[in-house]
Amino acid sequence: MTVTLAQMRAVVAVVDYRSFTDAAAGLGMSQSAVSHAISALERSVGGRVVHRDPPVRPTALGDRILPHARAALASVDTFEDAARTPRLTGLVRLATVTTVYRAALPALLRRWEARFPDIDVQVFEGDDTEMPVWMESGMVDAAVLVNPPTPPVGGRVIATDDYRAVVRRDHPFAREAEISLAELLEDPLIVSSGGYEDQIRDLHHHAGLPFESQRRVREFATLITMVEKGLGVSILPSLGARMLSPRLVMLPLTPRVERSLVLSGPQTRPWHPLVTALLEELDGP
């Protein structure tokens, strides 16, 4: 048995209007199309469902199937109403660290813009320690958290990468397949206090090495320039490779330590509805 929605709509309409002509007008169809739909339905169910002589009325079989047709059509109408998502519009303030903003976020922003053209996502750069504070205080609506100690409820992992050594192209280790943290530290280590200092400290701890940063800077761009000038070496997430100049080389670092980048809303206050919509988009194809 094959029964279509069009057939169910036709039989309900002719019974409610008590006329094929009025049912056709109400459905925006020709009378012939309504008649064909009823005939096809009768062939499927194996019997007459309406008496065609005016006024149109259901047969005994029609009386049995009409409640189910009405219920099915009501469910379909409810489904269609729920699926008609209103056009989302508004502002979302998103905080992230520099490497994510420059390397991982552009593709995500393009995807959101294509799906939600009326949502304005404004991005603010900060360091790892600032992200949770900004978000929970309401300065921003969402943030990309780096290796959050506790997975945030509702958060999504948007990328993973690992920490790598950054040296000049003429550095003695530049042609090596990888470099150990102990070997890297034969040169002065340059660290950005506005970036990954805590993670680099953890790298030293896991490797059983003391953390000694001879040169600390604030800005990421300053760190890159200092390495280019031969003032030392550095450690950056592998996502930062595309941000380096041709004068620098990024090498796998041993021991290898990965990091997870988690996009999340706040944990101590309700999420902005648009943040929920943006994260749900990540679950799509």
C-alpha positions in Angstrom: 0.0 0.0 0.0 1.3 3.4 -1.0 -0.6 6.4 0.3 0.7 10.0 -0.3 0.2 13.2 1.7 -1.5 14.7 -1.4 -4.0 11.9 -1.3 -4.7 12.3 2.4 -5.1 16.1 2.0 -7.5 15.5 -0.9 -9.8 13.1 1.0 -9.8 15.3 4.1 -10.6 18.4 2.0 -13.5 16.8 0.0 -15.1 15.5 3.2 -14.7 18.9 5.0 -15.9 20.9 2.0 -18.5 18.2 1.0 -17.6 19.1 -2.6 -14.9 18.2 -5.1 -15.2 21.7 -6.6 -14.8 23.6 -3.3 -12.0 21.2 -2.1 -10.1 21.8 -5.3 -10.4 25.6 -4.8 -9.3 25.3 -1.2 -6.3 23.2 -2.1 -5.3 25.3 -5.0 -5.7 22.3 -7.4 -7.8 21.4 -10.3 -11.0 19.4 -9.7 -9.5 16.7 -12.0 -6.4 16.5 -9.8 -8.4 16.1 -6.7 -10.5 13.4 -8.3 -7.4 11.5 -9.4 -5.9 11.7 -6.0 -9.0 10.3 -4.4 -9.1 7.5 -7.0 -5.5 6.6 -6.4 -6.1 6.5 -2.6 -9.1 4.2 -3.1 -7.0 1.8 -5.2 -4.3 1.8 -2.5 -6.8 1.1 0.4 -8.9 -1.3 -1.7 -12.3 0.4 -1.6 -14.4 3.6 -1.9 -13.6 6.2 0.7 -16.3 8.8 -0.3 -19.7 8.9 -1.9 -19.2 11.2 -4.9 -22.9 12.2 -5.2 -23.3 15.7 -3.6 -23.1 16.4 -0.8 -19.8 14.4 -0.7 -19.7 12.2 2.5 -17.3 9.4 3.7 -18.1 5.8 3.3 -17.7 3.4 6.2 -14.1 2.8 5.1 -13.6 6.5 4.8 -14.8 7.0 8.3 -12.2 4.5 9.6 -9.2 6.1 7.8 -10.1 9.8 8.1 -9.0 10.2 11.8 -5.6 8.7 10.9 -5.3 10.9 7.8 -6.0 14.0 9.9 -3.5 12.9 12.6 -0.8 12.3 9.9 -1.4 15.7 8.3 -1.3 17.5 11.6 2.0 15.9 12.4 3.4 16.8 9.0 2.2 20.4 9.4 3.8 20.6 12.9 7.1 19.2 11.5 7.1 21.8 8.7 6.4 24.6 11.1 9.3 23.5 13.4 11.6 23.2 10.4 11.0 26.8 9.2 13.9 28.3 11.1 13.6 32.1 11.3 16.5 34.1 9.9 19.0 34.5 12.7 20.4 38.0 13.1 22.6 39.7 15.7 26.1 40.0 17.2 28.4 37.4 18.7 31.6 38.4 20.4 34.2 35.6 20.2 37.6 35.5 21.9 40.5 33.5 20.8 44.3 33.3 20.9 46.4 34.6 18.0 47.3 31.3 16.2 43.7 30.2 16.2 42.5 33.6 14.9 44.9 33.6 12.1 45.1 29.9 11.2 42.0 28.0 12.2 39.3 30.6 12.5 39.1 32.0 9.0 37.6 28.8 7.5 35.1 28.6 10.4 34.1 32.3 9.9 33.5 31.7 6.2 31.3 28.7 7.0 29.2 30.7 9.5 28.9 33.6 7.1 27.5 31.3 4.4 25.1 29.7 6.8 24.1 32.7 8.9 24.8 35.9 6.8 23.0 38.1 9.3 25.1 37.1 12.3 28.0 39.4 12.9 30.9 37.5 14.6 33.4 39.9 16.1 36.7 38.4 17.1 38.9 39.6 20.0 42.4 38.3 20.5 43.7 37.5 23.9 45.9 35.0 25.8 44.9 31.7 27.3 44.3 33.0 30.8 42.1 35.8 29.6 39.6 33.7 27.6 37.6 32.2 30.5 37.6 35.4 32.4 36.3 37.4 29.5 33.6 34.8 28.8 32.3 34.3 32.3 32.3 38.1 33.0 30.2 38.7 29.9 32.8 40.7 27.9 32.5 38.1 25.2 29.8 35.5 24.3 32.1 32.6 23.4 35.7 31.7 23.4 38.2 29.2 22.0 39.7 27.6 25.0 43.1 25.9 24.9 43.3 22.6 26.7 40.6 23.4 29.2 41.2 21.4 32.4 37.6 20.4 32.5 35.7 19.8 29.2 33.1 22.6 29.1 29.5 21.5 28.9 28.3 22.0 25.3 31.8 22.8 23.9 33.1 21.5 20.6 36.7 20.6 19.7 37.4 22.6 16.6 41.0 21.6 16.1 44.0 19.8 17.6 47.7 20.5 17.0 51.0 20.1 18.8 53.8 22.3 20.0 56.9 22.7 17.8 60.3 24.3 17.7 60.8 27.5 15.7 64.3 28.3 14.5 66.0 30.3 11.8 66.5 28.6 8.5 70.3 28.7 8.9 70.1 27.2 12.4 72.2 24.0 12.9 69.1 22.0 13.6 67.0 23.4 10.8 67.4 20.4 8.5 66.6 17.8 11.2 63.4 15.7 11.1 62.7 16.7 14.7 64.4 18.2 17.7 64.3 17.4 21.4 63.3 20.1 23.9 66.7 19.6 25.6 68.6 20.3 22.3 66.4 23.3 21.5 67.3 24.9 24.9 70.9 25.1 23.9 69.8 28.5 22.5 68.0 31.3 24.4 64.3 30.6 24.5 62.0 33.5 23.6 58.5 33.3 25.1 55.5 35.5 24.6 53.8 36.3 27.9 50.7 37.1 25.9 50.5 33.6 24.3 51.6 30.2 25.4 53.9 30.7 28.4 51.9 28.4 30.7 51.8 25.6 28.1 55.5 25.9 27.4 56.2 25.7 31.2 54.1 22.5 31.2 56.2 21.2 28.3 59.4 21.6 30.4 57.7 19.9 33.4 56.7 16.9 31.3 60.2 16.6 29.9 61.8 16.9 33.4 63.5 20.2 32.4 63.6 23.5 34.3 61.7 26.3 32.7 64.1 29.2 32.0 62.9 31.8 29.6 65.8 34.2 29.0 63.7 36.5 26.8 60.1 37.3 27.4 58.0 39.5 25.1 54.4 40.5 25.0 53.4 40.5 21.3 53.5 37.5 19.0 54.9 39.6 16.2 57.8 40.7 18.4 58.6 37.1 19.2 58.7 36.2 15.5 60.9 39.2 14.7 63.4 38.3 17.5 63.8 34.7 16.2 64.3 36.1 12.7 67.1 38.3 14.0 68.9 35.3 15.5 68.2 36.4 19.2 67.0 33.0 20.2 64.5 30.2 19.4 60.9 29.7 20.3 58.1 27.2 20.7 54.7 27.6 19.0 51.6 25.6 18.2 51.9 23.9 14.8 48.9 25.9 13.6 51.2 28.9 13.7 53.3 27.5 10.8 51.5 29.4 8.2 52.2 32.6 10.1 56.0 32.3 9.8 58.2 34.1 7.3 60.4 32.1 4.9 63.3 32.8 7.1 62.0 30.6 9.8 61.5 26.8 10.1 59.1 24.9 12.3 60.3 21.5 13.5 58.5 18.7 15.4 59.4 18.8 19.0 60.1 15.8 21.3 58.5 14.8 23.5 55.4 15.6 21.4 52.6 17.3 23.3 49.2 18.0 21.7 46.6 20.7 22.6 42.9 20.8 22.0 41.1 23.9 20.9 37.5 23.9 22.3 34.9 26.4 21.2 32.5 27.0 24.0 30.0 29.3 25.7 30.2 30.3 29.3 29.7 27.8 32.1 28.3 30.1 34.8 25.6 31.9 32.9 23.2 31.2 30.1 24.5 31.0 26.6 23.7 33.6 23.9 21.2 31.8 21.6 23.3 32.7 18.6 26.3 30.9 20.1 24.1 27.8 20.3 23.2 28.1 16.7 26.9 28.6 15.6 28.0 25.5 17.5 25.1 23.4 16.2 26.3 24.3 12.7 29.6 22.5 13.5 27.7 19.2 13.8 26.6 19.5 10.2 28.4 18.2 7.1 
